[in-house]
Amino acid sequence: MKKTDSSFLFERWPRFAYHHAGRVLIATLFIFIGLAMLYAFAGGAYGDRFTVPGAESQTLTDLLQERFPQRAGDSATVVVSAPAGIATVQSQMDNLATRLKTLPDVVDVSNPAETASDVSKDETIARITVQYDKQANDLPDSSPKALLDLRKELTQPGFQVEAGGSVASLAEREPPGGTELIGIIAAIIILLIAFGSLVAMGLPIFTALLGLSSGFFIIGVGARFVPMPSFTAQFAAMIGIGVGIDYALLIVNRFREAESLGMSNEDATVAAAGTAGRSVFFAGGTVVIALLGLWASGIESIGWVGTAGATLVAMTVAVALLVLPALLRYVGPLMDRWKLPFLHVSAAGTQSGFGYRLSRIVQARPVVCLLLSLGLMLVLAAPVLALRTGTSDAGNNPESFTSRRAYDLLTQGFGPGTNGPIIVGVIIDQAGDQKALDKVAGLPEELRKLPNVAQVSEPRLNADKSAAVVTVLPASAPQDQETVDLINSLRTDLRSDFSGTGARPLVGGSTALFIDVGNHVTARLPASPSILGAVIILSFLLLMAVFRSVLVPVKAALMNLLSIGASFGILVAIFQWGWFGGLLGVSREGPVESFLPMMLFAVLFGLSMDYEVFLVSRIREEYLISKDNTEAVARGLSATTRVITAAAAIMVCVFGAFGLSDQRVIKEFGIGLASAIFLDATVVRLILVPALMQLAGKWNWWMPAWLDRVVPKISFEGHAHELPAPVAGGSE
């Protein structure tokens, strides 16, 4: 076989790994064990802290931690419901308070008997504030577990005890493993159907798990040193499992195809690395670039989430390109062993099967197919025009969660605003300044006059009287627009009222923080140099360099944006409007998470580009052989339909499994990603792209001569021209 490709990654390394497979696999084992040991000794924990540099809520949080050290820890709210009246269960209330004080890491417990505002007007609901000495994420797992165990122990008929707040939510956090396992099982079934062989199914699964585990060890160590939100592990797993299996699947499928055309095991390995391996490298690179683009949000935690996802994707690509050739040395000859009856299919054939017939149907009526599919995508995307971003809270949790039941009881007894207190902090420039203190003393009376204010606490001063805190309870729920308006008006009015007093007012709290997160993300999103522009431009340049075409990257960008818009529309309909919410486990409507659109855009643009690369690179291979655009589109679609359908089905199942999560943010990610990939791999890749490429004809591969000289040449075809000519017949 003539060696025309001398690149290290796609020619020399696959041959080296094949000939020295034992050494490569032993080295891989040592690296894996080293990463596992590093994680065991230096692994960190994920948290829920969002820092928004420069935001008013963040400034207040930092100053309060400095000037109110006694408020540095988080708290839990224990809610008691006694239909016969709180007074009738006073002994049980006293026992509850006494037991709460003995819980680990608890420093203070309020007494509803001493504070009338802690008992509802009908005297059937009471609340107890349990103050901890640490932030929730710094507490050992035993502390929140002890709280929930005590709640369960003391609850009895006529005396319902529930727990809410960040500490209780920490104990309810969904452990990793369940949804990931569902996704992997679904992938196994799909691969069995696609390949019909246990060995061919097992290789992509093993390769993906190797890359996924190694990546998890790395980001687990990173969590010890940098702030990563609690959903980081599930987010990264969601992406890593999907792309890891898909990338290995594409290389294994190309290996089987090359072998079916008469190549030796070694040459088939190198050919697969030189064709599908190139596609994996550049597709994975696009996903990594897109995820790293999340740093453009300006929010450190979101940036690290993107970095964690990029790390897992990079590890799965590395394993697929560096380790899989060595595995093929031993597994390749056994690839079609242990066939399953009625499922095994041949890898050869580009002129038959569903993909070829579908392409011919689309090519016969390209305008009709284009208009129908485009219309469907636009209809699905239409709800995005009503997109409202915000943050979910315990009220969006399933009713099986104690935090949700505590939320509902607090709303029933004290009003919806109790679940989203607004913290007004006053920083006094000169400690003890009487003019500033007098202004602070009159603050509650002024705040009570404002619309949508249900309750205002008396000011609490720190020891040296350099700071004061007033808690405002709105009459509306944390997610309501009225609460957002109140926070905005407080910031404007207080800044004016305190002018010249020697004191500086700041408005914060959890609700205000997430408003600031949303405002920060929204302010950064339209900037073309940021994530939107950077990801689109880099992807455009990459595709133009690869396909030597102007139209292909333009089409790819537009189709990807269309898929993303449709998925956003579906999210609005489900989570914001409540459509089909009962079927999908969405118990209450609410805004879409403020940081979700930017994160979904980055992930979906990268993943959508995967299928563009896989499909169009194969069409281009066929075009370089036949120089017939119509036949190239049909053959390319035929050759990739089975593998792209299998790859997309795996991703849809993996992401859809995460849509079963009890955590709303993970559910949003899962459903958003699953719907986008489904639409992208069906409506877009099977109908829209062939219709557009048929209409464009030879213009698909047009590139001005001056641009062709300027843009670097990157080849995806590798060994494609060395493959034996495709044979008619067979099946996809």
Disulfide bonds with the S-S distance in Angstrom:
none
